[in-house]
Amino acid sequence: MKLLFSLAFIFTAVFSYGQDYNFATQFADGKVILKDSSEMSGQIKWYPSQNDKLRFRKNENENPVKYTPDDVISFSSGDMKFVPLHNFQAYADNYALIGTPTKIENTFGEVISEGKFNIYLTSIRGYNAITRTPQDYMNFVFQDASDPEKKLYAYPYTIRMKDKKYEKAKENLYLLFKDYPEIIEKIRAFKKENNFLEIIEMIVHNNEKKN
């Protein structure tokens, strides 16, 4: 239960970008690890979306340098760590409207858990045709760490859409967790009015048992 509360706190912070995600609106202390494994400490700024580049500067007197997910191994701020994610199907504006997932070439994902199954949280920027405003669409992204192809499987989180679209989105999860019937059962029973963080908690516990 303690883990569930911790996860709930994380996701509350995600939705309020001006709080724990303060680097979304202003420079904040952080660290970047580049592809050559060199580490840089300073200040970072990044709005969580697939379109924004990571900005880094050593101090406020420097001009920031922009980095894409192809340029870095990871970056961090406080207790949060982000890594590059490449080539996956996400659930965003097109899926909520017409049921078509969005191809994401690369973005950064927040690391929620690592182990047998890696879990990331992403925010996909899209357009809400009903409100006619930009909107952030949250996705959990899962990965079997032993998969040589490193495939990524997304699932929509708190996106307003019909139940049948949530059910359709479960198909990849059934494939990913096929050897874990207790997780499959939990996913199969999940409805959008339920708490998806309970499934995340189950997967995190599974990771801990494997370590």
Residue frames as a rotation matrix with the C-alpha (Angstrom) as fourth column:
MET 1
0.564 0.826 0.000 0.00
0.826 -0.564 0.000 0.00
0.000 0.000 -1.000 0.00
LYS 2
0.320 -0.538 -0.780 2.90
0.219 -0.759 0.613 2.36
-0.922 -0.366 -0.125 0.75
LEU 3
-0.714 -0.601 0.359 4.15
0.444 0.008 0.896 1.87
-0.541 0.799 0.261 -2.82
LEU 4
-0.093 0.783 0.615 0.70
0.978 -0.044 0.204 2.68
0.187 0.621 -0.761 -4.20
PHE 5
0.759 0.344 -0.553 0.63
0.509 -0.843 0.174 5.96
-0.407 -0.413 -0.815 -2.30
SER 6
-0.139 -0.905 -0.402 4.13
0.152 -0.420 0.895 6.78
-0.979 0.063 0.196 -3.55
LEU 7
-0.681 -0.046 0.731 3.08
0.715 0.171 0.678 6.14
-0.156 0.984 -0.084 -7.14
ALA 8
0.388 0.905 0.175 -0.02
0.916 -0.399 0.032 8.27
0.099 0.148 -0.984 -6.69
PHE 9
0.528 -0.275 -0.804 2.17
0.256 -0.851 0.459 11.11
-0.810 -0.448 -0.378 -5.43
ILE 10
-0.585 -0.794 0.167 4.47
0.354 -0.064 0.933 10.80
-0.730 0.605 0.318 -8.44
PHE 11
-0.498 0.416 0.761 1.63
0.852 0.068 0.519 11.06
0.164 0.907 -0.388 -10.91
THR 12
0.658 0.642 -0.394 0.04
0.713 -0.699 0.054 13.97
-0.241 -0.316 -0.918 -9.06
ALA 13
0.091 -0.732 -0.676 3.35
0.106 -0.668 0.737 15.77
-0.990 -0.138 0.017 -9.47
VAL 14
-0.688 -0.340 0.641 3.44
0.617 0.190 0.764 14.90
-0.381 0.921 0.079 -13.17
PHE 15
0.071 0.825 0.560 0.11
0.963 -0.204 0.178 16.56
0.261 0.527 -0.809 -13.79
SER 16
0.945 0.174 -0.278 1.15
0.257 -0.918 0.301 19.72
-0.203 -0.356 -0.912 -11.94
TYR 17
0.493 -0.804 0.332 4.19
0.711 0.153 -0.686 20.65
0.501 0.574 0.648 -14.00
GLY 18
0.360 -0.352 0.864 4.91
-0.281 -0.924 -0.259 23.72
0.889 -0.150 -0.432 -11.89
GLN 19
0.814 -0.044 0.580 5.68
-0.571 0.125 0.811 21.58
-0.108 -0.991 0.077 -8.81
ASP 20
0.384 -0.720 0.578 7.99
-0.026 0.617 0.786 18.55
-0.923 -0.317 0.218 -8.86
TYR 21
0.190 -0.302 0.934 8.28
0.963 0.244 -0.117 18.89
-0.193 0.922 0.337 -12.63
ASN 22
0.601 0.109 -0.792 9.43
0.212 -0.977 0.026 22.47
-0.771 -0.183 -0.610 -12.17
PHE 23
-0.532 -0.840 -0.107 11.97
0.064 -0.166 0.984 22.06
-0.844 0.517 0.142 -14.99
ALA 24
-0.132 0.573 0.809 8.99
0.965 0.260 -0.028 22.12
-0.226 0.777 -0.588 -17.36
THR 25
0.784 0.549 0.291 8.61
0.593 -0.800 -0.089 25.87
0.184 0.243 -0.953 -16.93
GLN 26
0.783 -0.584 0.213 11.99
-0.609 -0.790 0.075 27.05
0.125 -0.188 -0.974 -15.65
PHE 27
0.035 -0.857 -0.514 15.56
-0.307 0.481 -0.821 25.85
0.951 0.187 -0.247 -15.29
ALA 28
0.844 0.206 0.496 16.13
-0.535 0.246 0.808 23.52
0.045 -0.947 0.318 -12.34
ASP 29
-0.128 -0.934 0.334 19.12
-0.913 0.242 0.328 21.67
-0.388 -0.263 -0.884 -10.92
GLY 30
0.883 0.432 0.183 19.86
-0.330 0.848 -0.415 18.48
-0.334 0.306 0.891 -12.79
LYS 31
-0.212 -0.950 0.230 22.38
-0.446 0.304 0.842 16.11
-0.870 0.076 -0.488 -14.29
VAL 32
0.770 0.375 -0.517 22.82
-0.619 0.242 -0.747 14.88
-0.155 0.895 0.419 -17.87
ILE 33
-0.046 -0.761 0.647 24.74
-0.096 0.648 0.755 11.77
-0.994 -0.027 -0.103 -18.98
LEU 34
0.210 0.052 -0.976 25.78
-0.919 -0.329 -0.215 11.98
-0.333 0.943 -0.021 -22.63
LYS 35
0.934 0.230 -0.275 26.21
-0.335 0.832 -0.442 9.08
0.128 0.505 0.854 -25.05
ASP 36
0.167 -0.944 -0.283 29.97
-0.185 0.252 -0.950 9.03
0.968 0.211 -0.133 -24.42
SER 37
0.355 0.137 -0.925 29.14
0.752 0.546 0.369 8.41
0.555 -0.827 0.091 -20.70
SER 38
-0.794 -0.582 0.177 30.39
0.381 -0.703 -0.600 11.86
0.474 -0.409 0.780 -19.66
GLU 39
0.110 0.825 -0.555 28.34
0.989 -0.033 0.146 13.46
0.102 -0.565 -0.819 -16.88
MET 40
-0.686 -0.249 0.683 27.39
0.259 -0.962 -0.090 17.11
0.680 0.115 0.724 -16.61
SER 41
-0.143 0.617 -0.773 25.83
0.978 -0.034 -0.208 18.77
-0.155 -0.786 -0.599 -13.59
GLY 42
-0.986 -0.131 0.102 24.05
0.148 -0.972 0.181 22.09
0.075 0.194 0.978 -13.88
GLN 43
-0.419 0.887 -0.194 20.57
-0.348 -0.354 -0.868 23.24
-0.839 -0.296 0.457 -14.79
ILE 44
-0.906 0.183 0.381 18.02
0.415 0.559 0.718 21.60
-0.081 0.809 -0.583 -17.09
LYS 45
-0.373 0.865 -0.335 14.75
-0.584 -0.499 -0.640 22.60
-0.721 -0.043 0.691 -18.69
TRP 46
-0.980 0.117 -0.163 12.36
-0.060 0.605 0.794 20.27
0.192 0.787 -0.586 -20.54
TYR 47
-0.210 0.968 0.139 8.62
-0.936 -0.158 -0.315 20.32
-0.283 -0.197 0.939 -21.10
PRO 48
-0.599 -0.095 0.795 7.47
-0.143 0.990 0.010 16.66
-0.788 -0.107 -0.606 -20.97
SER 49
0.654 0.737 -0.171 6.43
-0.368 0.114 -0.923 15.94
-0.660 0.667 0.346 -24.55
GLN 50
0.418 -0.462 0.782 7.75
0.688 0.723 0.059 14.20
-0.593 0.513 0.620 -27.65
ASN 51
0.706 -0.040 0.707 8.45
0.592 -0.514 -0.621 17.54
0.388 0.857 -0.339 -29.35
ASP 52
0.913 -0.310 0.267 10.58
-0.392 -0.850 0.353 19.36
0.117 -0.426 -0.897 -26.82
LYS 53
0.282 -0.904 -0.320 14.38
0.234 0.389 -0.891 19.17
0.930 0.177 0.321 -26.64
LEU 54
0.652 -0.183 -0.736 16.27
0.756 0.076 0.651 18.98
-0.063 -0.980 0.188 -23.37
ARG 55
0.576 -0.472 0.667 18.04
-0.094 -0.849 -0.520 22.24
0.812 0.237 -0.534 -22.54
PHE 56
0.632 -0.454 -0.628 21.15
0.775 0.369 0.513 22.20
-0.001 -0.811 0.585 -20.36
ARG 57
0.433 -0.606 0.668 23.43
-0.164 -0.781 -0.602 24.88
0.887 0.152 -0.437 -18.99
LYS 58
-0.267 -0.635 -0.725 26.09
0.659 0.429 -0.618 24.73
0.703 -0.642 0.304 -16.30
ASN 59
-0.547 0.153 -0.823 24.88
0.666 -0.516 -0.539 27.95
-0.507 -0.843 0.180 -14.72
GLU 60
0.452 0.885 -0.116 22.51
0.658 -0.418 -0.626 30.83
-0.602 0.207 -0.771 -15.40
ASN 61
0.223 -0.444 -0.868 25.23
-0.394 -0.855 0.336 32.83
-0.891 0.268 -0.366 -17.15
GLU 62
-0.808 -0.537 0.242 25.64
-0.052 0.474 0.879 30.26
-0.586 0.698 -0.411 -19.93
ASN 63
-0.172 0.726 -0.666 23.57
-0.985 -0.121 0.122 29.89
0.008 0.677 0.736 -23.07
PRO 64
0.204 0.300 0.932 21.74
-0.473 0.863 -0.174 26.53
-0.857 -0.406 0.318 -22.92
VAL 65
-0.782 -0.402 -0.477 22.66
-0.622 0.443 0.646 23.65
-0.048 0.801 -0.596 -25.23
LYS 66
0.289 0.957 0.032 19.82
-0.930 0.289 -0.230 21.58
-0.229 0.037 0.973 -26.68
TYR 67
-0.841 -0.522 0.145 19.88
-0.490 0.847 0.205 17.78
-0.230 0.102 -0.968 -26.66
THR 68
0.114 0.841 -0.528 17.60
-0.875 0.337 0.348 15.23
0.471 0.423 0.775 -28.30
PRO 69
0.740 0.202 0.642 16.94
-0.535 0.755 0.379 11.69
-0.408 -0.624 0.666 -27.01
ASP 70
0.884 -0.462 -0.072 19.62
0.273 0.636 -0.722 10.50
0.380 0.618 0.688 -29.47
ASP 71
0.259 -0.831 0.492 22.24
-0.302 -0.553 -0.776 12.58
0.917 0.053 -0.394 -27.68
VAL 72
-0.243 -0.302 0.922 21.96
-0.934 -0.185 -0.307 11.35
0.264 -0.935 -0.237 -24.10
ILE 73
-0.748 -0.003 -0.664 21.84
0.139 0.977 -0.161 8.19
0.649 -0.212 -0.730 -21.99
SER 74
0.124 0.808 -0.577 19.72
0.936 0.099 0.339 9.82
0.331 -0.581 -0.744 -19.29
PHE 75
-0.559 -0.285 0.778 19.03
-0.096 -0.910 -0.402 12.97
0.823 -0.300 0.482 -17.34
SER 76
-0.084 0.482 -0.872 17.81
0.893 0.424 0.148 13.47
0.441 -0.767 -0.466 -13.82
SER 77
-0.429 0.016 0.903 16.49
-0.304 -0.944 -0.127 16.09
0.851 -0.329 0.410 -11.45
GLY 78
-0.005 0.377 0.926 15.95
-1.000 0.006 -0.008 15.39
-0.009 -0.926 0.377 -7.77
ASP 79
-0.323 -0.035 0.946 14.67
-0.370 0.924 -0.092 11.82
-0.871 -0.380 -0.311 -7.41
MET 80
0.712 0.696 0.093 13.40
-0.146 0.276 -0.950 11.64
-0.686 0.663 0.298 -10.99
LYS 81
-0.507 -0.856 0.105 15.33
-0.140 0.202 0.969 9.96
-0.851 0.477 -0.222 -13.80
PHE 82
0.648 0.683 -0.337 14.49
-0.414 -0.056 -0.909 10.11
-0.640 0.728 0.246 -17.51
VAL 83
-0.430 -0.754 0.497 15.78
0.091 0.512 0.854 7.95
-0.898 0.412 -0.152 -20.36
PRO 84
-0.556 0.202 -0.806 15.34
-0.807 -0.364 0.465 8.03
-0.199 0.909 0.365 -24.14
LEU 85
-0.102 0.581 0.808 12.52
0.139 0.812 -0.566 5.93
-0.985 0.055 -0.164 -25.63
HIS 86
-0.662 -0.259 -0.704 12.49
-0.621 -0.336 0.708 5.17
-0.420 0.906 0.062 -29.35
ASN 87
-0.690 0.288 -0.664 10.02
-0.561 0.366 0.743 3.88
0.457 0.885 -0.091 -31.93
PHE 88
-0.863 0.500 -0.072 6.79
0.449 0.695 -0.562 2.95
-0.231 -0.517 -0.824 -30.19
GLN 89
-0.391 0.837 0.382 3.05
0.333 -0.258 0.907 3.41
0.858 0.482 -0.178 -30.62
ALA 90
-0.969 0.068 -0.238 1.48
0.199 -0.362 -0.911 5.78
-0.148 -0.930 0.337 -28.08
TYR 91
-0.139 0.987 0.079 -2.11
0.965 0.117 0.236 6.58
0.223 0.109 -0.969 -27.24
ALA 92
-0.824 -0.201 -0.530 -2.90
0.329 -0.931 -0.158 10.25
-0.462 -0.304 0.833 -27.71
ASP 93
-0.434 0.705 -0.561 -5.28
-0.551 -0.700 -0.454 12.56
-0.713 0.112 0.692 -29.58
ASN 94
-0.459 0.243 -0.854 -5.75
-0.820 0.253 0.513 10.35
0.341 0.937 0.083 -32.66
TYR 95
-0.849 0.130 -0.512 -6.51
0.217 0.970 -0.112 7.31
0.482 -0.206 -0.852 -30.55
ALA 96
-0.742 0.598 -0.303 -9.00
0.225 -0.203 -0.953 9.11
-0.631 -0.775 0.017 -28.31
LEU 97
-0.287 0.634 -0.718 -10.79
-0.730 -0.630 -0.265 10.45
-0.621 0.448 0.644 -31.40
ILE 98
0.396 0.441 -0.805 -10.62
-0.907 0.324 -0.268 7.71
0.143 0.837 0.529 -34.05
GLY 99
0.859 0.006 0.513 -8.77
-0.233 0.895 0.380 4.81
-0.456 -0.446 0.770 -32.43
THR 100
0.755 -0.654 0.045 -5.45
0.299 0.283 -0.911 5.23
0.583 0.702 0.410 -34.27
PRO 101
0.631 -0.576 -0.520 -2.24
0.603 -0.058 0.796 5.20
-0.489 -0.815 0.311 -32.17
THR 102
0.918 -0.369 -0.148 0.49
-0.397 -0.839 -0.372 7.78
0.013 0.400 -0.916 -32.70
LYS 103
0.620 -0.777 -0.109 3.94
0.669 0.597 -0.443 6.75
0.409 0.201 0.890 -33.89
ILE 104
0.916 -0.401 -0.012 6.60
-0.309 -0.726 0.615 8.20
-0.255 -0.560 -0.788 -31.59
GLU 105
0.627 -0.753 -0.201 10.10
0.026 0.277 -0.960 8.23
0.778 0.597 0.193 -33.04
ASN 106
-0.354 -0.719 -0.598 11.77
0.691 0.229 -0.685 9.35
0.630 -0.656 0.416 -29.84
THR 107
0.478 0.414 0.775 11.05
-0.296 -0.754 0.586 11.08
0.827 -0.510 -0.238 -26.55
PHE 108
-0.740 -0.650 0.175 12.10
-0.373 0.180 -0.910 10.90
0.560 -0.739 -0.376 -22.91
GLY 109
0.358 0.848 -0.391 10.30
-0.001 0.419 0.908 8.72
0.934 -0.325 0.151 -20.39
GLU 110
0.053 -0.277 0.959 10.39
-0.957 -0.289 -0.030 8.94
0.285 -0.917 -0.280 -16.61
VAL 111
-0.537 -0.317 -0.782 11.74
-0.135 0.947 -0.291 5.74
0.833 -0.051 -0.551 -15.05
ILE 112
0.370 0.739 0.564 9.11
-0.808 -0.045 0.588 4.28
0.459 -0.673 0.580 -12.69
SER 113
0.571 -0.231 0.788 10.69
-0.434 0.730 0.528 0.85
-0.697 -0.643 0.317 -12.21
GLU 114
0.150 -0.575 -0.804 13.50
-0.910 0.238 -0.340 -1.22
0.386 0.783 -0.487 -13.72
GLY 115
-0.218 -0.200 0.955 13.94
-0.622 0.783 0.022 -4.98
-0.752 -0.590 -0.295 -13.53
LYS 116
-0.529 0.148 0.835 12.41
0.515 0.839 0.178 -7.89
-0.674 0.524 -0.520 -15.42
PHE 117
0.214 0.633 0.743 9.96
0.947 -0.321 0.000 -5.33
0.239 0.704 -0.669 -16.80
ASN 118
-0.865 -0.456 -0.210 10.98
0.485 -0.868 -0.108 -1.72
-0.133 -0.195 0.972 -17.21
ILE 119
0.256 0.967 0.022 8.19
0.965 -0.254 -0.069 0.80
-0.061 0.039 -0.997 -16.64
TYR 120
-0.870 -0.493 0.015 8.27
0.490 -0.862 0.133 4.37
-0.053 0.123 0.991 -17.91
LEU 121
0.222 0.918 -0.328 5.82
0.717 -0.381 -0.584 7.25
-0.661 -0.105 -0.743 -17.90
THR 122
-0.788 -0.457 0.413 5.54
0.613 -0.513 0.601 9.51
-0.062 0.727 0.684 -20.93
SER 123
0.055 0.779 -0.625 3.54
0.226 -0.619 -0.752 12.58
-0.973 -0.100 -0.210 -21.81
ILE 124
-0.560 -0.159 0.813 2.52
0.810 0.098 0.578 12.88
-0.172 0.982 0.074 -25.47
ARG 125
-0.566 0.315 -0.761 1.54
-0.124 -0.946 -0.299 16.35
-0.815 -0.075 0.575 -26.66
GLY 126
-0.665 0.421 0.617 -1.52
0.747 0.384 0.542 16.36
-0.009 0.822 -0.570 -28.91
TYR 127
-0.899 0.423 0.110 -4.55
-0.385 -0.885 0.261 18.39
0.208 0.192 0.959 -29.94
ASN 128
-0.651 0.756 0.072 -7.96
0.453 0.462 -0.762 18.00
-0.610 -0.464 -0.643 -28.34
ALA 129
-0.855 0.314 0.413 -10.43
0.329 -0.289 0.899 18.48
0.402 0.904 0.144 -31.18
ILE 130
0.114 0.951 -0.289 -13.34
0.898 0.026 0.439 18.90
0.425 -0.309 -0.851 -28.74
THR 131
0.523 0.036 -0.852 -11.85
0.633 -0.685 0.360 21.69
-0.570 -0.728 -0.381 -26.66
ARG 132
0.786 -0.286 0.548 -9.65
0.417 -0.409 -0.812 22.91
0.456 0.867 -0.203 -29.55
THR 133
0.681 -0.617 0.395 -6.66
-0.732 -0.587 0.346 23.22
0.018 -0.524 -0.851 -27.29
PRO 134
-0.175 -0.803 -0.570 -3.31
-0.508 0.569 -0.646 21.39
0.843 0.176 -0.508 -26.91
GLN 135
0.751 0.435 0.497 -3.44
-0.652 0.372 0.660 18.52
0.102 -0.820 0.563 -24.45
ASP 136
-0.447 -0.893 0.054 -0.96
-0.875 0.425 -0.232 16.20
0.184 -0.151 -0.971 -22.75
TYR 137
0.671 0.648 -0.361 -1.80
-0.602 0.760 0.245 12.50
0.433 0.052 0.900 -23.05
MET 138
-0.028 -0.696 0.718 -0.19
-0.950 0.241 0.196 10.26
-0.310 -0.677 -0.668 -20.44
ASN 139
0.656 0.130 -0.744 1.09
-0.433 0.871 -0.230 6.78
0.618 0.473 0.628 -21.36
PHE 140
0.421 -0.603 0.678 2.74
-0.493 0.476 0.729 4.07
-0.762 -0.641 -0.097 -19.35
VAL 141
0.496 -0.350 -0.794 5.39
-0.745 0.298 -0.597 2.37
0.446 0.888 -0.113 -21.47
PHE 142
0.661 -0.184 0.727 6.51
-0.410 0.723 0.556 -1.19
-0.628 -0.666 0.403 -20.68
GLN 143
0.329 -0.631 -0.702 9.54
-0.810 0.194 -0.553 -3.15
0.485 0.751 -0.448 -21.83
ASP 144
0.988 -0.155 0.017 10.74
0.133 0.899 0.417 -6.71
-0.080 -0.409 0.909 -21.26
ALA 145
0.544 -0.831 -0.114 14.36
-0.703 -0.526 0.479 -6.10
-0.458 -0.180 -0.870 -20.28
SER 146
-0.165 -0.617 0.769 15.38
-0.050 0.784 0.618 -9.47
-0.985 0.063 -0.160 -21.74
ASP 147
0.756 0.510 0.411 13.92
0.396 0.144 -0.907 -8.72
-0.522 0.848 -0.093 -25.17
PRO 148
-0.268 -0.946 0.183 16.84
0.755 -0.088 0.650 -8.33
-0.599 0.312 0.738 -27.62
GLU 149
-0.271 0.237 0.933 14.69
0.809 -0.470 0.354 -6.04
0.522 0.850 -0.064 -29.79
LYS 150
-0.861 -0.109 -0.497 13.85
0.442 -0.643 -0.625 -3.83
-0.251 -0.758 0.602 -26.79
LYS 151
-0.439 0.778 0.449 10.25
0.472 -0.226 0.852 -3.40
0.765 0.586 -0.268 -27.92
LEU 152
-0.985 0.172 -0.020 8.13
-0.091 -0.613 -0.785 -0.83
-0.147 -0.771 0.619 -26.10
TYR 153
-0.432 0.901 -0.034 4.45
0.694 0.356 0.626 -1.33
0.576 0.247 -0.779 -25.30
ALA 154
-0.934 0.103 0.341 2.35
-0.238 -0.892 -0.385 1.67
0.264 -0.441 0.858 -24.27
TYR 155
-0.306 0.905 -0.296 -0.96
0.898 0.378 0.227 1.86
0.317 -0.197 -0.928 -22.43
PRO 156
-0.220 0.265 0.939 -3.10
0.068 -0.956 0.286 5.01
0.973 0.127 0.193 -22.01
TYR 157
-0.559 0.000 -0.829 -3.43
0.823 0.125 -0.554 6.52
0.103 -0.992 -0.070 -18.55
THR 158
-0.211 0.615 -0.760 -6.42
0.543 -0.573 -0.614 8.70
-0.813 -0.542 -0.213 -17.53
ILE 159
-0.983 -0.029 -0.184 -7.27
-0.139 -0.542 0.829 9.56
-0.124 0.840 0.528 -21.14
ARG 160
-0.205 0.978 0.029 -10.94
-0.407 -0.058 -0.911 10.26
-0.890 -0.199 0.411 -21.80
MET 161
-0.588 0.101 -0.803 -12.20
-0.769 0.240 0.593 7.75
0.252 0.966 -0.063 -24.35
LYS 162
0.460 0.881 -0.109 -14.64
-0.826 0.470 0.313 4.85
0.327 -0.053 0.943 -24.69
ASP 163
0.406 -0.231 0.884 -14.18
-0.602 0.660 0.449 1.56
-0.688 -0.715 0.129 -22.87
LYS 164
0.914 0.003 0.406 -13.70
0.244 0.795 -0.555 -0.42
-0.325 0.607 0.726 -26.08
LYS 165
0.674 -0.727 0.127 -10.61
-0.261 -0.395 -0.881 1.63
0.691 0.561 -0.456 -26.94
TYR 166
0.133 -0.593 0.794 -9.10
-0.986 -0.002 0.164 0.83
-0.096 -0.805 -0.585 -23.56
GLU 167
0.600 0.156 0.784 -9.87
-0.228 0.973 -0.019 -2.85
-0.767 -0.168 0.620 -24.20
LYS 168
0.960 -0.264 0.089 -8.19
0.150 0.223 -0.963 -2.69
0.235 0.938 0.254 -27.61
ALA 169
0.422 -0.843 0.335 -5.11
-0.699 -0.537 -0.471 -1.13
0.577 -0.036 -0.816 -26.07
LYS 170
0.462 -0.196 0.865 -4.75
-0.732 0.465 0.497 -4.12
-0.500 -0.863 0.071 -23.71
GLU 171
0.992 0.067 -0.110 -3.82
-0.118 0.815 -0.567 -6.52
0.051 0.575 0.816 -26.52
ASN 172
0.303 -0.951 -0.054 -0.09
-0.271 -0.032 -0.962 -5.73
0.914 0.306 -0.267 -26.46
LEU 173
-0.127 -0.324 0.937 -0.01
-0.980 -0.102 -0.168 -6.11
0.151 -0.940 -0.305 -22.67
TYR 174
0.785 0.435 0.441 -1.44
-0.490 0.872 0.012 -9.62
-0.379 -0.225 0.897 -22.93
LEU 175
0.807 -0.549 -0.216 1.47
0.107 0.496 -0.862 -10.47
0.580 0.672 0.459 -25.21
LEU 176
0.032 -0.863 0.504 4.07
-0.538 -0.440 -0.719 -8.82
0.842 -0.248 -0.479 -23.00
PHE 177
-0.369 -0.120 0.922 2.93
-0.927 0.113 -0.357 -10.47
-0.062 -0.986 -0.153 -19.74
LYS 178
0.294 0.579 -0.760 1.91
-0.703 0.670 0.239 -13.84
0.648 0.464 0.604 -21.23
ASP 179
-0.224 -0.476 -0.851 4.05
0.214 0.827 -0.519 -15.76
0.951 -0.299 -0.084 -18.71
TYR 180
-0.996 -0.086 -0.026 2.50
0.051 -0.299 -0.953 -13.99
0.074 -0.950 0.302 -15.73
PRO 181
-0.439 0.899 -0.013 -1.15
0.607 0.307 0.733 -15.11
0.663 0.314 -0.680 -15.39
GLU 182
-0.038 0.434 -0.900 -1.77
0.945 -0.277 -0.173 -13.06
-0.324 -0.858 -0.400 -12.23
ILE 183
-0.670 -0.235 -0.704 -0.82
0.049 -0.960 0.275 -9.87
-0.740 0.150 0.655 -14.08
ILE 184
-0.928 0.370 0.040 -2.88
0.070 0.068 0.995 -10.89
0.366 0.926 -0.089 -17.13
GLU 185
-0.236 0.886 -0.400 -5.90
0.917 0.339 0.209 -11.49
0.321 -0.318 -0.892 -14.90
LYS 186
-0.173 0.108 -0.979 -5.53
0.636 -0.747 -0.194 -8.07
-0.752 -0.656 0.061 -13.30
ILE 187
-0.885 -0.192 -0.424 -5.21
-0.179 -0.700 0.691 -6.36
-0.429 0.688 0.585 -16.69
ARG 188
-0.789 0.612 0.053 -8.17
0.378 0.416 0.827 -8.28
0.484 0.673 -0.560 -18.13
ALA 189
-0.026 0.818 -0.575 -10.41
0.997 0.062 0.043 -7.18
0.070 -0.572 -0.817 -15.25
PHE 190
-0.662 -0.329 -0.674 -9.31
0.487 -0.872 -0.053 -3.54
-0.570 -0.363 0.737 -15.41
LYS 191
0.343 0.748 0.568 -11.88
0.926 -0.372 -0.070 -0.90
0.159 0.549 -0.820 -16.36
LYS 192
-0.223 -0.537 0.814 -11.13
0.476 -0.788 -0.390 2.77
0.851 0.300 0.431 -16.91
GLU 193
0.526 0.463 0.714 -12.89
-0.384 -0.620 0.684 3.71
0.759 -0.634 -0.149 -13.66
ASN 194
0.868 -0.290 -0.403 -10.49
0.491 0.624 0.609 1.45
0.075 -0.726 0.684 -11.72
ASN 195
0.724 -0.679 -0.118 -7.06
-0.525 -0.655 0.544 2.42
-0.447 -0.332 -0.831 -10.43
PHE 196
0.853 -0.423 -0.306 -4.40
-0.061 0.501 -0.863 1.41
0.519 0.755 0.402 -12.95
LEU 197
0.082 -0.867 0.491 -1.70
-0.863 -0.308 -0.401 2.13
0.499 -0.391 -0.774 -10.37
GLU 198
0.470 0.135 0.872 -2.63
-0.662 0.707 0.247 -1.20
-0.583 -0.694 0.422 -8.72
ILE 199
0.974 -0.161 0.163 -1.39
0.228 0.721 -0.654 -2.97
-0.012 0.674 0.739 -11.86
ILE 200
0.433 -0.860 0.271 1.80
-0.358 -0.440 -0.824 -0.90
0.828 0.259 -0.498 -11.81
GLU 201
0.195 -0.319 0.928 2.29
-0.979 -0.005 0.204 -1.87
-0.060 -0.948 -0.313 -8.17
MET 202
0.823 0.162 0.545 1.92
-0.189 0.982 -0.006 -5.57
-0.536 -0.098 0.839 -9.04
ILE 203
0.834 -0.544 0.093 4.55
0.265 0.247 -0.932 -5.31
0.484 0.802 0.350 -11.79
VAL 204
0.246 -0.751 0.612 6.91
-0.698 -0.576 -0.426 -3.38
0.672 -0.322 -0.666 -9.51
HIS 205
0.420 -0.038 0.907 6.58
-0.786 0.484 0.384 -6.09
-0.454 -0.874 0.173 -6.83
ASN 206
0.961 -0.075 0.266 7.35
0.192 0.873 -0.449 -8.70
-0.199 0.482 0.853 -9.49
ASN 207
0.560 -0.801 0.213 10.51
-0.123 -0.334 -0.934 -6.76
0.819 0.497 -0.286 -10.38
GLU 208
0.187 -0.478 0.858 11.55
-0.951 -0.305 0.038 -6.66
0.244 -0.824 -0.512 -6.74
LYS 209
0.721 0.135 0.680 11.11
-0.395 0.886 0.242 -10.43
-0.570 -0.443 0.692 -6.36
LYS 210
0.923 -0.358 0.140 13.36
0.324 0.529 -0.785 -11.02
0.207 0.770 0.604 -9.37
ASN 211
0.421 -0.794 0.438 16.17
-0.454 -0.602 -0.656 -8.85
0.785 0.078 -0.615 -7.95
